Amino acid sequence: MTTVSERKQAALREMKKIAQRVYDDLSSARIPELEIPSRTKANIEFDERHGVWKYGDSASTRSAVSLSGAQMLLRTMYVIDFIRQMVEQNKSSTLRELYYISEGWGEGKFSTQGDSDRLAEDLEIMTATLREDMSLRPEEDGARVIGDLVIEETTRKGEKRVIHCQDDVGDSGYSIPYTVEKEKLRIKSTGARLVMAVETGGMFDRLVENGFDENTDTILVHLKGQPARSTRRFIKRLNEEQKLPVVVFTDGDPWSYRIFASVAYGAIKTAHISEYLATPAAEYLGITPSDIHNYQLPTDDLTAEDISALQSELSDPRFNDDLWKHEIELQLKMGKKSEQQALAKYGLDYVTDTYLPEKLTEMGYDF
């Protein structure tokens, strides 16, 4: 197993190769250019080996022949040099800090954080390494976990701390750090039978208050909306290392279906590392459009943006199976969406006493 330091040095070597190519082009009076895979749903293909969706062969060329292309190459060189300094000084930076650091780069400064975030992702793709190995970290950490799970975390002082994610935590659970690799976090043991990834904090807290994790031997993971990389990586490790099945419980709207897709299939913007983040065995539990009808849940009307997103999902290869097509078409026909907490229509215990047991039984789990 490689160490963090070794991975950072390997990432830096790959970035220096990019800088060398640009330098060689300039030295030979050639217009420098870089090729990057297109990050669109039209360019994702199913990877049979890993069971996830990855980028295909379609690529775009960033060339200094245009002003915008030249500016992108300038920014790339600045970012590579910034990463070099951090690796050499054993420091790290958030993506937000990277954006503000660029204020001192003259013509190389970023206009928006979206531009700097995308360049960090481009470097990941071009170097086949992770931004965490470039000393770049997200602004947010992972989400919360509660359940019969024992982990060993390395503290900032290098000490090993063993934590039971039920007995040693408060009601909010254990907070997943932004890096969950084995040198930082070891999964020692678990008595759980299932991992349930929950979209909203309100529903996570409801399940904890109702004792669902204890009563059903379930590890609950709060996704905090679109889940952070560390959260997805943590879920994948629970599935692969502890052989725990994973179900995903979200709101019943197109944006929540994409949250599930990022957990199970891989997100389009991070398709270059889907095999590292995605859990292909994960199953969607609900809320489904069928649930809205079958449980007579309170609803809101679909907005124009919702309708457009659902129609887009019909052409998204990640949703290309009969079940998803049926549910999406049903929702478009209904014109309605619903939230997890709409189940409170029937009382605060209904979700844990009735809905989840029924849904899990339908999926083949013995609860």
Backbone hydrogen bonds in HBPLUS format (Angstrom, degrees):
<---DONOR---> <-ACCEPTOR-->    atom                        ^
c    i                          cat <-CA-CA->   ^        H-A-AA   ^      H-
h    n   atom  resd res      DA  || num        DHA   H-A  angle D-A-AA Bond
n    s   type  num  typ     dist DA aas  dist angle  dist       angle   num
A0007-ARG N   A0003-THR O   3.01 MM   4  6.29 157.0  2.07 149.0 155.1     1
A0008-LYS N   A0004-VAL O   2.93 MM   4  6.19 153.8  2.00 152.0 159.5     2
A0009-GLN N   A0005-SER O   2.98 MM   4  6.22 158.2  2.03 148.8 154.5     3
A0010-ALA N   A0006-GLU O   2.97 MM   4  6.17 151.9  2.05 143.4 151.3     4
A0011-ALA N   A0007-ARG O   2.95 MM   4  6.16 156.4  2.00 146.0 151.9     5
A0012-LEU N   A0008-LYS O   2.94 MM   4  6.14 158.3  1.98 147.2 153.3     6
A0013-ARG N   A0009-GLN O   2.98 MM   4  6.20 151.2  2.06 143.3 150.7     7
A0014-GLU N   A0010-ALA O   3.16 MM   4  6.45 154.3  2.23 145.2 151.3     8
A0015-MET N   A0011-ALA O   3.02 MM   4  6.35 152.0  2.10 148.8 156.6     9
A0016-LYS N   A0012-LEU O   2.91 MM   4  6.12 150.4  2.00 147.8 156.0    10
A0017-LYS N   A0013-ARG O   3.19 MM   4  6.46 138.0  2.37 138.2 148.4    11
A0018-ILE N   A0015-MET O   3.08 MM   3  5.12 122.0  2.43  94.9 109.1    12
A0019-ALA N   A0015-MET O   3.08 MM   4  6.50 161.4  2.12 150.9 155.0    13
A0020-GLN N   A0016-LYS O   2.86 MM   4  6.04 149.0  1.95 142.2 151.2    14
A0021-ARG N   A0017-LYS O   2.99 MM   4  6.24 150.0  2.08 142.9 149.9    15
A0022-VAL N   A0018-ILE O   3.15 MM   4  6.51 160.6  2.19 153.3 157.6    16
A0023-TYR N   A0019-ALA O   2.97 MM   4  6.17 159.8  2.01 147.3 153.4    17
A0024-ASP N   A0020-GLN O   2.79 MM   4  5.99 159.4  1.83 151.0 156.6    18
A0025-ASP N   A0021-ARG O   2.99 MM   4  6.20 156.2  2.05 146.2 152.3    19
A0026-LEU N   A0022-VAL O   3.04 MM   4  6.29 165.1  2.06 151.1 154.8    20
A0027-SER N   A0023-TYR O   2.83 MM   4  6.04 157.8  1.88 151.0 157.9    21
A0028-SER N   A0024-ASP O   3.00 MM   4  6.13 137.2  2.19 139.7 150.1    22
A0028-SER N   A0025-ASP O   3.17 MM   3  5.18 129.3  2.44  94.4 107.7    23
A0030-ARG N   A0025-ASP O   2.72 MM   5  4.76 163.0  1.75 155.6 150.1    24
A0029-ALA N   A0026-LEU O   3.14 MM   3  5.03 162.7  2.17 105.4 107.8    25
A0064-ALA N   A0032-PRO O   3.03 MM  32  5.83 163.4  2.06 177.6 175.6    26
A0034-LEU N   A0062-ARG O   2.83 MM  28  5.16 151.1  1.91 141.0 150.3    27
A0062-ARG N   A0034-LEU O   2.71 MM  28  5.16 169.3  1.72 166.3 167.4    28
A0036-ILE N   A0060-SER O   2.85 MM  24  5.43 168.3  1.87 163.6 167.1    29
A0060-SER N   A0036-ILE O   2.75 MM  24  5.43 168.4  1.76 158.0 157.5    30
A0038-SER N   A0058-SER O   2.90 MM  20  5.72 166.4  1.92 129.0 132.2    31
A0043-ASN N   A0040-THR O   2.97 MM   3  5.40 156.6  2.02 110.0 117.7    32
A0056-GLY N   A0043-ASN O   2.65 MM  13  5.09 147.2  1.76 141.8 142.6    33
A0045-GLU N   A0054-LYS O   2.62 MM   9  5.36 157.4  1.67 159.6 166.4    34
A0054-LYS N   A0045-GLU O   2.80 MM   9  5.36 168.0  1.81 159.1 157.4    35
A0047-ASP N   A0052-VAL O   2.70 MM   5  5.40 175.7  1.70 174.2 175.8    36
A0051-GLY N   A0047-ASP O   2.71 MM   4  5.51 135.6  1.91 153.8 168.2    37
A0053-TRP N   A0265-TYR O   3.15 MM 212  5.94 171.2  2.15 164.8 162.0    38
A0070-ALA N   A0066-SER O   2.89 MM   4  6.11 159.0  1.93 151.4 157.1    39
A0071-GLN N   A0067-LEU O   2.92 MM   4  6.13 154.1  1.98 146.8 154.1    40
A0072-MET N   A0068-SER O   2.96 MM   4  6.20 150.9  2.05 143.9 151.5    41
A0073-LEU N   A0069-GLY O   3.03 MM   4  6.34 157.0  2.09 149.0 154.5    42
A0074-LEU N   A0070-ALA O   2.94 MM   4  6.20 152.4  2.02 145.4 153.4    43
A0075-ARG N   A0071-GLN O   2.91 MM   4  6.17 163.0  1.94 150.9 155.0    44
A0076-THR N   A0072-MET O   2.88 MM   4  6.09 152.4  1.95 144.7 153.0    45
A0077-MET N   A0073-LEU O   3.04 MM   4  6.32 155.6  2.10 147.0 151.8    46
A0078-TYR N   A0074-LEU O   3.06 MM   4  6.38 158.1  2.11 149.9 156.1    47
A0079-VAL N   A0075-ARG O   2.85 MM   4  6.11 162.8  1.88 155.7 160.1    48
A0080-ILE N   A0076-THR O   2.94 MM   4  6.14 163.5  1.97 151.2 155.6    49
A0081-ASP N   A0077-MET O   3.03 MM   4  6.21 158.7  2.08 145.4 151.0    50
A0082-PHE N   A0078-TYR O   2.86 MM   4  6.10 152.6  1.93 148.1 156.6    51
A0083-ILE N   A0079-VAL O   2.85 MM   4  6.12 158.9  1.90 154.6 159.5    52
A0084-ARG N   A0080-ILE O   2.92 MM   4  6.15 154.4  1.99 144.3 151.8    53
A0085-GLN N   A0081-ASP O   3.03 MM   4  6.32 158.0  2.08 147.6 152.2    54
A0086-MET N   A0082-PHE O   3.08 MM   4  6.41 157.6  2.13 146.8 152.8    55
A0087-VAL N   A0083-ILE O   2.91 MM   4  6.14 169.3  1.92 160.9 162.7    56
A0088-GLU N   A0084-ARG O   2.98 MM   4  6.14 165.4  2.00 153.0 157.2    57
A0089-GLN N   A0085-GLN O   2.94 MM   4  6.04 142.1  2.08 144.0 154.3    58
A0090-ASN N   A0086-MET O   2.83 MM   4  5.72 105.1  2.39 140.6 157.7    59
A0091-LYS N   A0086-MET O   2.88 MM   5  4.74 167.2  1.90 137.8 141.6    60
A0090-ASN N   A0087-VAL O   3.29 MM   3  5.03 158.2  2.35  96.5 102.8    61
A0093-SER N   A0135-SER O   2.89 MM  42  6.30 157.1  1.94 165.6 172.6    62
A0137-ARG N   A0093-SER O   2.88 MM  44  6.16 157.9  1.93 151.1 156.5    63
A0098-LEU N   A0094-THR O   3.03 MM   4  6.38 153.3  2.10 148.0 155.4    64
A0095-LEU N   A0137-ARG O   2.97 MM  42  6.15 127.9  2.25 160.9 166.5    65
A0099-TYR N   A0095-LEU O   3.15 MM   4  6.45 155.5  2.22 143.7 149.0    66
A0100-TYR N   A0096-ARG O   3.18 MM   4  6.59 157.0  2.24 147.7 152.9    67
A0101-ILE N   A0097-GLU O   2.76 MM   4  5.94 152.7  1.83 154.3 162.8    68
A0102-SER N   A0098-LEU O   3.24 MM   4  6.45 145.5  2.37 145.3 152.1    69
A0103-GLU N   A0100-TYR O   3.04 MM   3  5.50 162.1  2.07 112.1 117.9    70
A0104-GLY N   A0101-ILE O   3.16 MM   3  6.21 173.0  2.17 127.8 129.3    71
A0105-TRP N   A0102-SER O   2.92 MM   3  5.06 162.0  1.95 118.9 118.7    72
A0108-GLY N   A0105-TRP O   2.92 MM   3  5.01 160.1  1.96 129.6 127.0    73
A0109-LYS N   A0106-GLY O   3.23 MM   3  5.83 171.0  2.24 120.9 121.7    74
A0115-ASP N   A0112-THR O   3.18 MM   3  5.47 131.6  2.43 100.7 111.5    75
A0117-ASP N   A0113-GLN O   2.82 MM   4  6.03 162.5  1.85 159.6 164.6    76
A0118-ARG N   A0114-GLY O   3.01 MM   4  6.12 158.1  2.06 143.3 149.1    77
A0119-LEU N   A0115-ASP O   3.08 MM   4  6.31 151.5  2.16 142.8 150.4    78
A0120-ALA N   A0116-SER O   3.06 MM   4  6.30 153.0  2.13 145.1 151.9    79
A0121-GLU N   A0117-ASP O   3.06 MM   4  6.42 151.2  2.14 144.9 152.8    80
A0122-ASP N   A0118-ARG O   2.79 MM   4  6.10 151.3  1.87 146.6 155.5    81
A0123-LEU N   A0119-LEU O   2.92 MM   4  6.20 154.1  1.99 148.7 154.4    82
A0124-GLU N   A0120-ALA O   3.13 MM   4  6.43 146.5  2.24 138.3 147.3    83
A0125-ILE N   A0121-GLU O   3.04 MM   4  6.39 158.3  2.09 151.0 155.9    84
A0126-MET N   A0122-ASP O   2.89 MM   4  6.15 166.8  1.90 155.9 159.3    85
A0127-THR N   A0123-LEU O   2.96 MM   4  5.91 148.5  2.06 143.2 150.4    86
A0128-ALA N   A0124-GLU O   2.77 MM   4  5.51 124.7  2.08 140.4 153.1    87
A0129-THR N   A0124-GLU O   3.32 MM   5  5.16 141.3  2.48 130.9 139.0    88
A0133-ASP N   A0130-LEU O   2.90 MM   3  5.29 137.0  2.09 106.4 118.2    89
A0134-MET N   A0131-ARG O   2.86 MM   3  4.80 151.7  1.94  99.6 108.7    90
A0136-LEU N   A0131-ARG O   3.05 MM   5  5.39 158.5  2.10 157.4 151.9    91
A0135-SER N   A0132-GLU O   3.33 MM   3  5.30 154.9  2.40 103.6 105.0    92
A0142-GLY N   A0176-ILE O   2.97 MM  34  4.60 131.9  2.21 141.7 145.4    93
A0176-ILE N   A0143-ALA O   2.84 MM  33  5.51 173.5  1.84 173.8 174.0    94
A0222-HIS N   A0144-ARG O   2.83 MM  78  5.19 163.9  1.86 150.9 156.4    95
A0145-VAL N   A0174-TYR O   2.80 MM  29  5.02 139.7  1.96 136.9 150.0    96
A0174-TYR N   A0145-VAL O   2.70 MM  29  5.02 157.3  1.75 157.3 153.7    97
A0146-ILE N   A0220-LEU O   2.99 MM  74  5.34 154.2  2.05 148.0 154.7    98
A0220-LEU N   A0146-ILE O   2.85 MM  74  5.34 166.6  1.87 163.0 158.3    99
A0147-GLY N   A0165-CYS O   3.11 MM  18  5.46 157.7  2.16 111.0 117.9   100
A0149-LEU N   A0147-GLY O   2.84 MM   2  5.61 120.3  2.20 114.3  97.4   101
A0191-GLY N   A0148-ASP O   3.21 MM  43  5.55 150.0  2.31 132.2 140.5   102
A0165-CYS N   A0149-LEU O   2.79 MM  16  5.35 171.3  1.80 163.6 165.0   103
A0150-VAL N   A0189-SER O   2.84 MM  39  5.24 174.5  1.84 158.1 157.2   104
A0188-LYS N   A0150-VAL O   2.86 MM  38  5.50 141.6  2.01 143.9 154.8   105
A0189-SER N   A0150-VAL O   3.34 MM  39  5.24 159.7  2.38 133.7 136.9   106
A0151-ILE N   A0163-ILE O   2.93 MM  12  5.40 163.2  1.96 156.4 159.2   107
A0163-ILE N   A0151-ILE O   2.84 MM  12  5.40 163.9  1.87 156.2 161.3   108
A0152-GLU N   A0186-ARG O   2.81 MM  34  5.01 155.6  1.87 146.9 153.2   109
A0186-ARG N   A0152-GLU O   2.87 MM  34  5.01 168.0  1.89 145.1 148.9   110
A0153-GLU N   A0161-ARG O   2.80 MM   8  5.22 156.9  1.85 156.8 151.6   111
A0161-ARG N   A0153-GLU O   2.81 MM   8  5.22 156.2  1.87 147.7 155.9   112
A0154-THR N   A0184-LYS O   2.92 MM  30  5.19 159.8  1.96 152.5 153.8   113
A0155-THR N   A0159-GLU O   2.77 MM   4  5.26 163.3  1.79 157.0 160.3   114
A0158-GLY N   A0155-THR O   2.91 MM   3  5.18 161.4  1.95 114.1 117.6   115
A0168-ASP N   A0164-HIS O   2.94 MM   4  5.21 158.8  1.99 144.2 149.3   116
A0173-GLY N   A0170-GLY O   3.05 MM   3  5.51 156.7  2.10 112.8 119.9   117
A0184-LYS N   A0181-GLU O   2.86 MM   3  5.49 149.1  1.95 119.0 128.7   118
A0185-LEU N   A0181-GLU O   2.78 MM   4  5.84 160.9  1.82 153.9 160.1   119
A0193-ARG N   A0217-ASP O   2.72 MM  24  5.67 166.7  1.73 162.2 159.0   120
A0219-ILE N   A0194-LEU O   2.82 MM  25  6.22 167.3  1.84 159.9 162.2   121
A0195-VAL N   A0245-PRO O   2.90 MM  50  6.15 153.3  1.97 158.7 167.2   122
A0247-VAL N   A0195-VAL O   2.92 MM  52  6.36 158.8  1.97 162.2 168.6   123
A0196-MET N   A0219-ILE O   2.83 MM  23  6.14 166.6  1.85 161.6 164.7   124
A0221-VAL N   A0196-MET O   2.96 MM  25  6.18 160.3  2.00 151.8 151.1   125
A0197-ALA N   A0247-VAL O   2.89 MM  50  6.25 163.7  1.91 165.0 165.8   126
A0249-PHE N   A0197-ALA O   2.78 MM  52  6.03 171.9  1.79 173.0 175.2   127
A0198-VAL N   A0221-VAL O   2.75 MM  23  5.98 167.2  1.77 163.4 167.2   128
A0223-LEU N   A0198-VAL O   2.74 MM  25  5.71 174.4  1.74 153.4 154.7   129
A0199-GLU N   A0249-PHE O   2.98 MM  50  6.34 159.7  2.02 163.7 164.2   130
A0225-GLY N   A0199-GLU O   3.24 MM  26  5.27 168.2  2.25 140.6 143.2   131
A0204-PHE N   A0200-THR O   3.05 MM   4  6.28 161.1  2.09 148.0 153.9   132
A0205-ASP N   A0201-GLY O   2.92 MM   4  6.07 165.6  1.94 151.8 155.0   133
A0206-ARG N   A0202-GLY O   3.02 MM   4  6.21 146.3  2.14 136.8 146.4   134
A0207-LEU N   A0203-MET O   2.96 MM   4  6.20 162.6  1.99 156.4 159.0   135
A0208-VAL N   A0204-PHE O   3.02 MM   4  6.29 156.1  2.08 149.0 156.0   136
A0209-GLU N   A0205-ASP O   2.87 MM   4  6.00 168.3  1.89 150.8 154.2   137
A0210-ASN N   A0206-ARG O   2.98 MM   4  6.12 148.9  2.08 145.1 153.5   138
A0212-PHE N   A0207-LEU O   2.90 MM   5  5.24 160.4  1.93 164.5 161.0   139
A0211-GLY N   A0208-VAL O   2.95 MM   3  5.07 157.6  2.00 106.8 113.6   140
A0215-ASN N   A0211-GLY O   2.88 MM   4  5.99 169.4  1.89 162.9 166.5   141
A0216-THR N   A0212-PHE O   3.09 MM   4  5.87 144.1  2.23 142.8 148.5   142
A0218-THR N   A0213-ASP O   3.08 MM   5  4.57 150.6  2.17 124.3 132.5   143
A0231-THR N   A0228-ALA O   3.11 MM   3  5.28 122.9  2.45  99.3 113.2   144
A0232-ARG N   A0228-ALA O   3.16 MM   4  6.54 162.3  2.19 155.9 159.7   145
A0233-ARG N   A0229-ARG O   2.82 MM   4  6.04 159.9  1.86 157.0 163.5   146
A0234-PHE N   A0230-SER O   2.89 MM   4  5.96 151.9  1.97 140.7 148.3   147
A0235-ILE N   A0231-THR O   3.01 MM   4  6.26 160.7  2.05 150.7 155.1   148
A0236-LYS N   A0232-ARG O   3.01 MM   4  6.21 158.2  2.06 144.2 150.4   149
A0237-ARG N   A0233-ARG O   2.96 MM   4  6.24 153.7  2.04 146.2 153.1   150
A0238-LEU N   A0234-PHE O   3.02 MM   4  6.32 156.8  2.07 150.3 156.2   151
A0239-ASN N   A0235-ILE O   3.03 MM   4  6.29 156.5  2.09 150.1 156.3   152
A0240-GLU N   A0236-LYS O   2.90 MM   4  6.10 167.1  1.92 156.0 159.1   153
A0241-GLU N   A0237-ARG O   2.77 MM   4  5.47 159.8  1.81 145.8 152.9   154
A0242-GLN N   A0238-LEU O   3.14 MM   4  5.19 141.9  2.30 116.9 128.0   155
A0283-GLU N   A0246-VAL O   2.94 MM  37  6.35 155.2  2.01 143.8 150.3   156
A0248-VAL N   A0283-GLU O   2.83 MM  35  6.18 145.5  1.95 161.8 171.2   157
A0285-LEU N   A0248-VAL O   2.91 MM  37  5.58 170.9  1.92 149.1 149.8   158
A0250-THR N   A0286-GLY O   2.62 MM  36  5.93 150.6  1.70 148.5 148.7   159
A0252-GLY N   A0338-SER O   2.75 MM  86  5.09 157.7  1.80 157.7 162.9   160
A0338-SER N   A0252-GLY O   3.40 MM  86  5.09 157.6  2.45 119.7 125.5   161
A0256-SER N   A0253-ASP O   3.08 MM   3  5.43 126.8  2.38 107.3 120.5   162
A0257-TYR N   A0253-ASP O   3.15 MM   4  6.53 147.9  2.26 150.5 160.2   163
A0258-ARG N   A0254-PRO O   3.24 MM   4  6.50 143.4  2.39 136.9 145.5   164
A0259-ILE N   A0255-TRP O   3.17 MM   4  6.55 136.5  2.37 133.2 144.7   165
A0260-PHE N   A0256-SER O   3.07 MM   4  6.47 156.8  2.12 149.3 153.8   166
A0261-ALA N   A0257-TYR O   2.92 MM   4  6.23 156.0  1.98 142.6 149.8   167
A0262-SER N   A0258-ARG O   2.94 MM   4  6.16 149.3  2.04 142.9 149.7   168
A0263-VAL N   A0259-ILE O   3.25 MM   4  6.56 146.0  2.37 143.6 152.1   169
A0263-VAL N   A0260-PHE O   3.03 MM   3  5.19 123.9  2.36  99.7 114.2   170
A0264-ALA N   A0260-PHE O   2.88 MM   4  6.12 167.0  1.89 162.6 166.0   171
A0265-TYR N   A0261-ALA O   2.71 MM   4  5.09 146.6  1.82 133.7 145.4   172
A0266-GLY N   A0261-ALA O   2.90 MM   5  6.15 139.0  2.08 150.9 155.5   173
A0279-THR N   A0263-VAL O   2.75 MM  16  6.00 162.3  1.78 155.3 161.5   174
A0270-THR N   A0267-ALA O   3.15 MM   3  5.36 141.5  2.30 102.1 113.0   175
A0271-ALA N   A0268-ILE O   3.33 MM   3  5.06 157.8  2.38 110.1 106.4   176
A0273-ILE N   A0270-THR O   3.02 MM   3  5.75 165.0  2.04 120.3 125.1   177
A0274-SER N   A0271-ALA O   3.47 MM   3  4.93 167.3  2.49 101.7  99.3   178
A0276-TYR N   A0273-ILE O   2.95 MM   3  5.34 148.4  2.05 110.5 120.4   179
A0277-LEU N   A0273-ILE O   3.20 MM   4  6.51 139.9  2.36 146.5 158.1   180
A0277-LEU N   A0274-SER O   3.13 MM   3  5.12 126.5  2.44  96.5 110.1   181
A0278-ALA N   A0274-SER O   2.78 MM   4  5.27 165.4  1.80 149.1 154.1   182
A0282-ALA N   A0279-THR O   2.94 MM   3  5.64 167.7  1.95 127.2 131.4   183
A0291-ASP N   A0288-THR O   2.93 MM   3  4.99 121.3  2.28  97.3 112.6   184
A0292-ILE N   A0288-THR O   3.11 MM   4  6.57 151.3  2.20 149.8 157.3   185
A0293-HIS N   A0289-PRO O   3.29 MM   4  6.67 151.3  2.38 144.2 150.3   186
A0294-ASN N   A0290-SER O   2.73 MM   4  5.95 175.4  1.73 158.9 160.6   187
A0295-TYR N   A0291-ASP O   2.79 MM   4  5.52 165.7  1.81 149.2 152.4   188
A0297-LEU N   A0292-ILE O   3.12 MM   5  5.01 150.4  2.21 130.6 139.5   189
A0296-GLN N   A0293-HIS O   3.31 MM   3  5.08 153.7  2.38  96.0 103.6   190
A0300-ASP N   A0337-LYS O   2.95 MM  37  5.47 153.6  2.02 148.1 155.9   191
A0337-LYS N   A0300-ASP O   2.92 MM  37  5.47 146.8  2.03 154.7 163.3   192
A0302-LEU N   A0335-GLY O   2.99 MM  33  5.36 157.6  2.04 127.6 127.4   193
A0307-ILE N   A0303-THR O   2.98 MM   4  6.28 163.5  2.00 154.3 157.7   194
A0308-SER N   A0304-ALA O   3.00 MM   4  6.20 161.6  2.04 146.2 151.3   195
A0309-ALA N   A0305-GLU O   2.94 MM   4  6.11 155.0  2.00 144.4 151.4   196
A0310-LEU N   A0306-ASP O   2.90 MM   4  6.18 157.6  1.95 154.0 159.8   197
A0311-GLN N   A0307-ILE O   2.95 MM   4  6.18 162.4  1.99 151.8 156.7   198
A0312-SER N   A0308-SER O   2.93 MM   4  6.14 148.4  2.03 142.7 151.8   199
A0313-GLU N   A0309-ALA O   2.98 MM   4  6.24 145.7  2.10 142.0 151.2   200
A0314-LEU N   A0310-LEU O   3.15 MM   4  6.52 135.0  2.36 142.2 153.5   201
A0314-LEU N   A0311-GLN O   3.25 MM   3  5.22 133.2  2.49  93.0 105.1   202
A0315-SER N   A0312-SER O   3.08 MM   3  5.51 146.7  2.19 106.7 116.0   203
A0316-ASP N   A0313-GLU O   3.09 MM   3  4.68 158.8  2.14  96.0 102.5   204
A0319-PHE N   A0316-ASP O   2.94 MM   3  5.65 156.4  2.00 123.7 130.2   205
A0320-ASN N   A0317-PRO O   3.24 MM   3  4.90 160.3  2.28 105.3 104.9   206
A0321-ASP N   A0319-PHE O   2.93 MM   2  5.83 136.6  2.12 103.9  92.0   207
A0325-LYS N   A0321-ASP O   3.03 MM   4  6.19 168.8  2.04 160.6 164.2   208
A0326-HIS N   A0322-ASP O   2.90 MM   4  5.98 157.7  1.95 144.8 151.1   209
A0327-GLU N   A0323-LEU O   3.01 MM   4  6.26 163.2  2.04 150.7 154.9   210
A0328-ILE N   A0324-TRP O   2.87 MM   4  6.01 169.3  1.88 158.9 161.7   211
A0329-GLU N   A0325-LYS O   2.94 MM   4  5.96 164.8  1.97 148.1 153.0   212
A0330-LEU N   A0326-HIS O   2.89 MM   4  5.99 150.0  1.98 143.0 152.0   213
A0331-GLN N   A0327-GLU O   2.94 MM   4  6.17 154.6  2.00 145.5 152.0   214
A0332-LEU N   A0328-ILE O   2.97 MM   4  6.27 157.6  2.02 150.4 156.2   215
A0333-LYS N   A0329-GLU O   3.01 MM   4  6.19 148.7  2.11 141.2 149.8   216
A0334-MET N   A0330-LEU O   2.86 MM   4  6.13 155.5  1.92 149.9 156.9   217
A0335-GLY N   A0331-GLN O   2.75 MM   4  5.84 155.4  1.81 149.9 156.9   218
A0342-ALA N   A0339-GLU O   3.08 MM   3  5.33 159.8  2.12 107.0 113.1   219
A0343-LEU N   A0340-GLN O   3.17 MM   3  6.21 173.3  2.17 126.1 128.2   220
A0344-ALA N   A0341-GLN O   3.07 MM   3  5.60 164.4  2.10 111.9 116.9   221
A0345-LYS N   A0342-ALA O   3.10 MM   3  5.87 163.3  2.12 119.7 122.9   222
A0346-TYR N   A0343-LEU O   3.18 MM   3  6.17 168.1  2.19 126.1 126.9   223
A0347-GLY N   A0344-ALA O   2.94 MM   3  4.78 168.8  1.96 107.7 110.6   224
A0350-TYR N   A0347-GLY O   3.33 MM   3  5.49 157.0  2.38 104.6 111.3   225
A0353-ASP N   A0349-ASP O   2.79 MM   4  5.79 154.6  1.85 161.4 170.2   226
A0354-THR N   A0350-TYR O   2.82 MM   4  5.24 154.2  1.89 138.6 144.2   227
A0355-TYR N   A0350-TYR O   3.03 MM   5  6.34 153.4  2.11 147.0 154.3   228
A0356-LEU N   A0351-VAL O   2.93 MM   5  5.82 167.2  1.95 149.6 153.9   229
A0358-GLU N   A0354-THR O   3.00 MM   4  6.03 160.5  2.04 153.4 159.3   230
A0359-LYS N   A0355-TYR O   2.89 MM   4  6.10 166.8  1.91 159.4 163.5   231
A0360-LEU N   A0356-LEU O   2.85 MM   4  5.87 169.0  1.86 156.5 159.9   232
A0361-THR N   A0357-PRO O   2.99 MM   4  5.99 152.2  2.07 140.1 147.7   233
A0362-GLU N   A0358-GLU O   3.02 MM   4  6.25 156.5  2.07 146.3 152.4   234
A0363-MET N   A0359-LYS O   3.07 MM   4  6.37 139.5  2.24 140.7 151.8   235
A0365-TYR N   A0360-LEU O   2.84 MM   5  5.24 159.8  1.89 156.1 149.2   236
A0364-GLY N   A0361-THR O   3.00 MM   3  5.09 157.8  2.05 104.3 111.1   237
